[in-house]
Amino acid sequence: MTTAQDHNAPAATPHRPRGVDFIDCSLRDGHQSLLATRMSTDQCMAVLPMLRDSGYSILELWGGATLDSALRFTGDDPFDRLDRFRETLGDPADGGVTIRSLCRGQNLFGYTPYPDNVVVEFLKVAVRSGSTRMRVFDALNDPRNLITAIMATKTYNGHAEAALSYTTSPVHDLNHFLEFARAAIDSGADSLAIKDMAGLLHPVDANELIEALKREFPTTELTLHSHCTNGLAVTAYIVGMLTGVDHLDTCYGPMAGATSQPPVELLAYFARELDIPINADLSLVPKIDAALRKARGELADIDKDPEHMGNPWPAEPTAEMRPLIKQAAKLIQKRDRESLDQAIAIIEDQILVPQGYPKIDRAQLDAQVPGGMLSNLHNQLKEQGKLEQLPKILEEVPRVRKAAGYVPLVTPTSQIVGTQAAFNVIQGKPYSFVSEPFRDLLMGKYGRLPGPPDPDVLETVSRGEQPATQRPADYVQDTDLQAIYKDNADLIQSHRDLLLLILFPMPAKQFLTQRQQSLAPATA
């Protein structure tokens, strides 16, 4: 086990401001959280050259739900999208911008554990295609689900960033996260990230967790990623700046706030107030804002809150904002819970709401629903004409999560728990119908649960079988790539097509079929 003493380096000095680098997520997590991942490649390309010219060394652009949604909804080839991104951003070795992608560990960009040979093949192609930094996480914080993805990324000269899925529960204490970080570093991770997908990280806890990670891994890059869902993220980010985090994930105004990341414009105000250097050149904010605002307007039919995308941020804080920023900054520097809660109230109620962002619904703090999950759940219920059931389903989510051993809610567990909560509400009797993914989750097919599952629910779903104890991938046979190629030889034009068919069989086949038909010569 790795310990602080193993690193032979002095502990990081707490509470000492230093420079922080922002990483923009507008073209990946921003529209995944707010617009159900519906931005097309062309809509992204209208913004990307301006992001390239704004001082970033890393941009998050690919992975997560973007591959699946590109095939299903926007009619784009995910690898063609990556090619266009890479061509625009240049080679990082020659001063270009690094592309970061989100990878769900053994689940890759899908929803179930894949065999090792598929994980290795896909990450080889992804890294060679230009996504040289992979953020690898596991929904259960089971380090066994990261090993192959980390190894494959590094084998093909990529940077493997291991992200801990942050949540709160009786079993998720500081030691839980430190143990995960130790295992990830021991597995070869190049850097670490705190992935607070549901916006649950209170600034007090952010201070404690960042200090602990920096104390134990003082030479390892650390990124903080959160969502504004519960009104904690902006203040937690400012604490992160002061506590020594290296990177902060942000979005631009129209793709920020609500269930997305904090707005980079507001964080830049606070960085200036606290005399903390940042990397981002914000001179192009008006043009980037306009392009993203245009894209969000074009996708208004799937936007769950088009009235609250925020107003354009001025280059300098307004006369009304300036004293509020100063007051909040002083409170945050005190670090105690009472002062931080006062700062949260100022930032959320007196800065963000007047700026056009939605007032925070504190009920989300109990449900622990991440932004992408809430966006998709909203749209699915709307399509089924059952949107009125959403409040009851959100009340059911924490009960289902507890029954599943307090799993963090992030893909795929967020979808699994959310779907089971919906079944429980719609059926009127909990667990009268159990989805197969929920059964597999409780039976250990996705990995080791953080805590013990509810014994009565486990008995209901187990059907007399014993839960799995080995690494999930050990139960999955290697995929016969040649057989899939033979079965789909008429559709496959490249190794990339083959990989898309493996991960997303139905949408990829439909996409490739439509592509083939569009290329076929017209008959007389």
Buried (B, 14 or more C-beta within 10 A) or exposed (E): EBEBEEBEEEEBEBEEBBEBBBBBBBBBBBBBBBBBBBBBBEBBBBBBBBBBBBBBBBBBBBBBBBBBBBBBBBEBBBBEBBBBBBEBBEEBEEEBBBBBBBBBBBBBBBBBBBBBBBBBBBBBBBBEBBBBBBBBBBBBBBBBBBBBBBBBBBBBEBBBBBBBBBBBBEEBEEEBBBBBBBBBBEBBBBBBBBBBBBBBBBBBBBBBBBBBBBBBBBEBBBBBBBBBBBBBBBBBBBBBBBBBBBBBBBBBBBBBBBBBBBBBBBBBBBBBBBEBEBBBEBEBBEBBBBBBBBBBEBBEEBBBBBEBBBEBBEEEBEEEBEEBBEBBBEBBBEBEEEBBBBBBBBBBBBBBBEBBBBEBEEEBBEBBBBBBBBBBBBBBBEEEEBBEBBEEBBBBBBBBBBBBBBBBBBBBBBBBBBBBBBBBBBEEEBBEEBBEBBBBBBBBBBBBBBBEBBEEBBEBBBEEEEBBEEBBBEEBEEBEBEEBBEEBEEBBEEBBBBBBBBBBEEBBBBBBEEBEEEEEEEEE
